[in-house]
Amino acid sequence: MAKASTACSSAWALLELGDVDGAANRACYAMFDAARAALLASGAQMEPDIGRTHSGLIGAFGNHLVKNGPVSKDMERLLNRAHEIRQAADCSGDWLSWPMPN
């Protein structure tokens, strides 16, 4: 969670500087680091390299903590959305015009 907290602080700092793409990137990583910490804390049996890819981490988060666990489906959707936004921010920066989910 320390890594997630650092990434979150970086996201806020970048946002204050007007770097929304950088802020989106760091906010996404804050969420992924928090999801990884939650998976580790849950004690769920996982492959050692589960966090190597974002899609692998999202899948494990959904399977172990959302499907039959204590985390709401909304959190999984937000994690997916953060990944989409980070990819768009890193590649094109045109994510600001995307509609926000309800």
N, C-alpha and C positions, 0 to 999 in steps of 0.2 A: 504493500500500500504506500510505502514511502516513495517509490518510483512514480506511482499514480499522482500523489500529492505534488511532487516536483513538476510533473508534466502539466498539471492543472494550474499551478502558479505561473508557469511559463506561458500558458495559453492566455491567462489574464494580462500578463505583462505585454505580450504581443498585441493583444486586442487594444490595450491602452495606447500603444504606439501606432495603431492604425493598420497593422498587418493582419488582416482578417484571414488570409490564406494560411499564414503561419499559425495563427491562433486555432484555426480549424484542425490543422495537423496535430498540434500539441494536445488539444482537447480530445481528439480521437484516441491518441496514445494514452491519455489519462484514463479513458474509459476501458481500453484494452488491458492496461496494467491492473486496474481494479477488478476486471473480470477474471484475469489470471489469478490474482490474489484470492478471489472468492472461490475459484475452483480448487486451489491448493488448500485453502482453509476447510473446504467441504470434505476433504479426505477421499474424494471420488477416485476410483481406479482409472487412470488415463495413461496414454503413451507418454514417455518422457519428453518427447519433442512436440507436444500438442500445441504449444504456443509459437511454433515456428512460422505458421502462416495465419493470417487474419481469419480466413475462412475456417481453418481447423479450430481456432480458438472459439469462434462464434458457434460452430457446430457442437463443440464440447460443452460450452456454456448452456446451449439450448438443451442438449441431451441430459446433462447432469444436474442442472440447477433450475431449469424452466419446466421441462416436460413433466417430471414427477416431483419437483422440488419446491423450494420456498420462494423462488423468484418469479415475478409476473412476466407474462408474454410481452408486455409493453417494454420491459427492459431489454429483451432480446431484439425487438424491433428498433429500439433506440441505438443499440450497438450496431446493427446492420446499417442504419441510416448514417451513423457517424462514419462508418467505413466508406460508404458511398460519397459522402461529403469530402472526406479526406482525399480520396482518389481524385475527385473533381478539382479540389483546391490545389493539389500537387501538380496536376496535369494541365489544367486550363484556367482555373480561377473563376469559371462561370457559374459556380454553384449558388451564388447569391440570388439568382433569379428563380431558383427551384421553389416550388410550393412546399410549405411545411406540412407534415402529416398532422392529421387531426388526433 
